[in-house]
Amino acid sequence: MSKVLLCRPLLLAALLLAPWANAGEQAGDYATRVPLTLAGEGPWYRLELPPALHFAARHADLRDLRVFNGEGEALAYALTLGTAQAAEQRQQVAVKWFPLMGAATAQGAPAIRVQRSTSGTLVEVAPEESAPAEQILRGWLLDASAVDLPLHRLLLDWSADSEGFQRFSIEASDDLQHWSSWGEGSIARLSFANERIDQREVALPGHKARYLRLLWLAPQQAPALTAAQLVSIGNADTAPPLVWSAPLPARSSKAGEYSWELPLSLPIQRVKFSLDQANTLAPVSLSSRRDGKLEWQPLARGLLYRLPQNGKEVRQDEIELYGAPVQQLRLQVDERGGGLGQQAPQLQVAMRSTQVVFLARGSAPYQLAIGKAAGQSAALPLSTLIPGYEPARLSSLGLATAPQQVPAAVEAAAQQAQSQADWKRIGLWAVLLAGVALLGGMAFSLLRKPQTGA
């Protein structure tokens, strides 16, 4: 009991002293200021930070962020960052697969008989004895009974003689009797000269299932599988959602090459490119470069397309980066696929959601300020800001909203970052050229030096 009585005054003192620690802060010291609209019950409010405001920061960790009230006082606040969430448990498991044979003209799934072990593992899958003699490979049955976590990705590999796009339906079951639809998947294998590009990964909805049934739609006959793997992720429901930026225009110095400059290096989870023309197919490679660096570093490879499939349009316009820190991004397009058309693609980047939780004190209007080069973090832990805090309580707090777009601030920050990066690169080239000139002068002076006799 004495420890509890001692902790309460300490928490209260922290909240009371937080405004004094920020007493010298003024909203006018920050480059970007936006009004906040409050809804729901306070005094604590949470704000999902729009990407445009994240771009307006001078520091990726948001140390230069503050919340002010109508009296100009800096308020106590906390940050809940995507990187601070519980770590995901990720597994990639190879699973068994069994052929599903059926007539080419048959509707629905082929009738099968199965044999399972006492643990539910599939031992044999075969057509029913009454099935017609002439059958084709309609699809595959995957045994996921050994995977306990929710299924998020399916990775397939198939025989080399099957090229082009493959489209199939995905169904899930726990008893092989009742099936639920998990949508459709598509894979592709394309060859360009001596190179081959594979699209092997299929997204799954993140649910649990003991068995998956894949039935081919186009073409109707399935290829011969050589490998099947499932990627499962635990605690995925606690992972923060992604927030997408507004489209960013590209810079292009030559055909098939596009670059973008973010105001600061940010942990990017996914990137999306605009595909304005139908019937687009483009193998691409991504590379990144830190502020002021000369060399581009390989980041990812992928296949972007927007193509018709059986009366529908299938689109692959995203590439996953898994939180790689990115400031400068370059997209190189293999022109043998026809390129991306005359219009330069626009880029959207996705980051983990970041929430600002603050204690509303004083009177409205409240505003969020960001963008101070010398900013130092004043964020409190959530457990200090909200005594007795539990994660389930976050969703019940009042809601604050900010404008989604801050184009003037973002554009100015991006231009400033680009200018600084250009000058740094110019400085590096100048140093390199000066070094080469110095070495050349030394070599020339040695060549001109008269040779002394032996």
N, C-alpha and C positions, 0 to 999 in steps of 0.2 A: 504493500500500500504506500509506503514512504517513497518508493521509486516513482510510482505514478504521480504522486503529489509533487515530486520534484521536477518531473518532465513537463508537466503542464505549464508552470511558469516559464520554463525555458522556451517552449514553443511560442507562448504568447509574447515573450520578449523578442524572439526572432522576427515575428510579424510586425511588432511595433518599431523595431529598429531598422527594418528593411527600407521604409521610406526615408529615414534619416541618412542611410547609406547612399541613397540616390538623390539627396537634397540638392546637389549641384547640377543635376540633370535638367536640361531644358529641351522642349520639343524642337525648338528652332535649330538645335545642334545637329539634327538628323536630316539627311537629304530627302527622304520620302516620308510623308505623313498622310495617313488615310483615316477617315472616320469609321467608327465601329457602331453597329446597330445591335442592341441587346434584346433578347427575348427569353422568356422563361424565368424561373425563380433563381435569384442570386443567394448570397452575394458573390459566389464564385461563378465564373463564366469560362467557357472553352471556345477557342477559335481555331478552325482548321486553316492553316496558313496557305493562301493561294501561291502557286509557283511564281507568279509575277512579283510578289513581295519577297519571296526567297531570292529571286534574281536581283532584287534591288539592294540586298545586303552587301556589306563589304567583307563579311567573314562567313564562311560556309557553316560554322557552328552557331551562327545567329547570336554571337555575343553582343552585337550592336543593335539589339532589339529592345524596345521599351514600350510600355503602355502608360498613357497619361490621362488624367481626368480633366474636367472643365476648368479647374483651378491651376492647371499646369503642373500638378504633382505626379511624380513617377510612382506607379503602383507596384505592389508585390506580385510576382508572377513566377510560373514554372513552365518548363518545356517538356513535352513528351515526344521524343524523336523516334523515328522508325528503328534506328539502330539500337535503341534502348529497350526494345521489346524482347520477350523471351526468345531464346534461340530455337530455331526450327530443327526438328529431328528429321533428317533427309536420308532415305534409303533407295538404292537402285538394285533391284533384284531380277535375275534371269528367271523366267517362268517357262513351264512346259506348254507346248501348243499341240493341238490335235486337228486334223483336217475335217472339214464339214463338206461331204459330198452330196450332190443333189442334181436333179434334172435341170438343164439349162432353161427350160420354159416354166419351171415350177415357180409358184408365188409363195412368198413367206420363207421361213427358215426350214432347212432340211430336217426330216424326221430322223432321229438318231437313237441308238441304245448306248448306254454308258455303264461302265463298271468303276466303282469307287472303292477306295480302302476305308477302313473304319474311321480314319481321321478326316475323310472327305476329299482326299487327294485323288485326282483322276488317274485311272490305270489304263483304260481303253475307251475309245470313242469310235463307233462304227455305224454305218447306215443300217436302218432297219431292213430286215430280210425281205420285206415286200417292196423295197425300193426298185425302180426300173434299172435295167442292166446298164444303159448308157448314162453315165453321170459325169459331171465336171466338178472341179474344185470350186465350191461356192464361197468358202471363207474358212475361218479358223476359230477354234475354241481355246481360250487361254485359261489356264489353271492358276488363279491368284490366291488360292486358299492359304498359302504360306505367308501372305503379306497381311499384317495386322493394321497398318496405318492407312489413312485415306489416300486414294490413288489420284495423282496429279498429272503424270506424264506417261505416255506409252512410246517406246522406241522399238521400231521394227527394222529388220534387214531381210532382204529377199534375194532370189537368184539373179545373177547378172544379166540373164537374157530377157528380163522384163523391165522395159524402160517406159518413160512417159509418166503420166499422172495416174494415180490409183485413188479411187474414192470408195468409201465403205461406211456402213452404218455400225454403230457401237451400241451394244445392249449389255446390261449387267444383271446378274442373278446370284442368289445365295443357295438355291436348291435345284437349279437346272430345270425348273418347271415354270416359274413365274419370272418374266423378264421385264425390265424397265429400260426405256430408251435413254441413252447418254449422247444423243446427237449423231453427228457424222464426223469422220476424220478423213484426211487426205495425206498421201505421201507421194513423193516424186523422185524420179531418177532421170537426169538429163546429161547428155554427153556433148561436149564442145571440143572438137579436134581431139587432142589427146588427154583432155581433162574430163572429169566426171563430177557432177554435183548431185548430192543426195539431200532430200528433205525427208528425214526419217522420224521426226518427232511429232507426236499428236497430243494435244492438250486434253485432259480429262477433267471432270467437274469437281474433283476433290472429295468424293464419297467412297465409302468402303464397299467392297463386293468380293465374293469368293470366285466368281467366274465372269469372264468377258466373252461375248460372242461378236465376231467381226464378220459381216456379210458384205461381199463386194457388190458395188453398184455400177461402177464404170472403170474398167471393163467388168462384165459380169463374172468372168472366170478369174479367180484369185491367183496371185503368183505363189511360188513355192517359198515359204519362209525359211530363213536360215538362222534367225535369232529373234527373240522377243524379250524385252525388259520392261519392267514397271518401275516408275519413280514414285515413291510414297513420301508424304511429308506430314509429320505430326505437329499438332498445335497450330495448324494453318489458320484456324478460325480466329486466333489471337493476333495474327500478323496484321500490321496496319495496312490499309488499302493504298493503292497508288494514286497520285494526283498528276494530271497531265498539264503541261504548259500549253500556251497558245502557239499556233504555228509560227516558226521562225524562218525567215527567208535565207536562201543559200547564196554564198559567193562562189563564183566559178571562173577560174583562170584558163581552163582548157576543157575540151569536150570530154564528157564522161567523168569529170572530177568536180566534186562539190565540197564546200567546207562551211562550218558554222563556228561561231565564237560565243561562248557563254560568258556572262560577266565575271564568274568565278568558278573554281573547280568544285563540282558537285557530285555526290554519289548517285549516278543514274542507274535505274533498274531496267528500263526498257526505252527504246527509241522507235518512233513511227515516222514513215516517209509517205508523203502524198503521192499517189499514183493517179495522175489526172486522165491518162488515156487508157481506154479498154485494150485488151489483148497485149498487155505489157508483160515482158519476161526479162529479168535482169539478174544475173549472178553479180553479187557485190562483195566488196571487202571494206571493213571499217578500220580506221586507225585513229589514234588520239595523240595529243601532244600537250604537255604541260606549259604553263605560262612562260614565255621566253625561250623555250627549248627549240633546237633546230631540227632534230630528227623526229619523224613520226613513228609511233610504236603500234604494231599490229594489235587489233582489239577483238575483232570477230569477222566471220564470213557468213554469208547467207544467200538466200534466193528470194527475190521480191517478184511477185507476179500478181496479175489481175486478168483472169482468163475465164472463158465460159466453160461450164461443165454440165451437160445434160439439161440445158435450159436455165441453169443457175450460174451466177458469177461467183467464183471463188477468189479470195483475196488473201495474200500474205504480204503485209506491209510493215511488220514489226520485227525487231531483233532484240533479244534479251541480253542485257549486259551485267546483271547480277550485282549491281551496286558499285560498278567500277567508277573511280573518280575521273570525271571528264570535264575539260574546259574547252578545248579545241577538238573538233571532230571532223574527219575527212571521209567522204564516201567516194569510192572508186568503182565505177560500173564497167563490167565486161561488155564492150560494145557488140560482141558477137551475138548477144541475145537481143539486139535491136535497141538497147538503151532505154532511157526513160522518157523519150520524146523531147520536143523543143522546149517545153516549160521546165525550168529548174525545180526540183522537188523541194517542198517545205518540210521542216523537221519539227517533230514534237518529242519532248523528253518527259519521262515519268520518274518521279521520285517517291520514296516512302512518305506517307502522310505525316506531317508535323503539326502538333496541336499546341497552342499557347493557352494556358490556364491562368487567369488573373483574378485577384480579389478586388472587386469594384468598391471604391471608397470615394467620397466626395460626390460631386454632381456631374451630370452630363454637360456637354458631349465628351465621350471618351474617344481617344484616338490611339492608333498604333503608329509608332515611329521606328524607322529602320534606316541604316546607311550612315554609319559614322566610322571613319577609318581608325580612330583611336578608341573605339568602344571596348569596354570590358564587361564581361558577363555579370549580371546581377540576378540570374535565375536562382530560385530556391528549389530544393527537392519538393516533390509533390507531398510527401509525408509531412513536411514542415509547413507548406502553404495551407494544407487542409489537414488539421489534426484528426487522427483516427482514419486517415484515408485508406480505402480499399479500391483495387482496380475496377470492381463492378460499379463503383459510385461515379466513375467518370462520365458515363453516358447519361446520368440523371442531372448533371449540372446545367445551368443556364447556357444558352447558345449565343455567341457573338458572331457576326458576319462582317466581312470587309469586302471592298470592291475586288472583283476577280481580275481586273486588268489595270495595270499601272504602266501604260505604254511609254509615256515620256520618261519616267524614271528608269525603266528597263533599257530603253534605247540608249539613253545617255550613259548608263553603266556599261552596256555592251561596247559602245563606241570608245569609252575610256579604256576598258580592258583591252580592246583590239589595238588601240594606239600605243598603250604601254608595252604590249607584247611585241608589236612591230619594232619599237625603239630598242627593246632588249635584243631582238634578233639582229637588228642592224648593228648594235654594239658588239655582239658576238662575232658577226662576220668581219667587222672592222678589226677586232683583236686578232682573228685568224689571218686576215690579209696582212696586217702589220707584222705578224710573226713570220709569214712566208717571205715578206719583203726583207726582213732582217736576216733570215737565213740565206736568201739570195745574195744580199750584200756581202755577207761574210764569205760565201763561196767565191764571189767575184774577186774580193780582195785577196783571197788565198791564191787564186789563179794568176793574178797580176804580180804577186810577190816574186822577185827574181830568185832563181834557184842558186844556192851556194854550192861551190865546188866541193868535191869529196876531199 
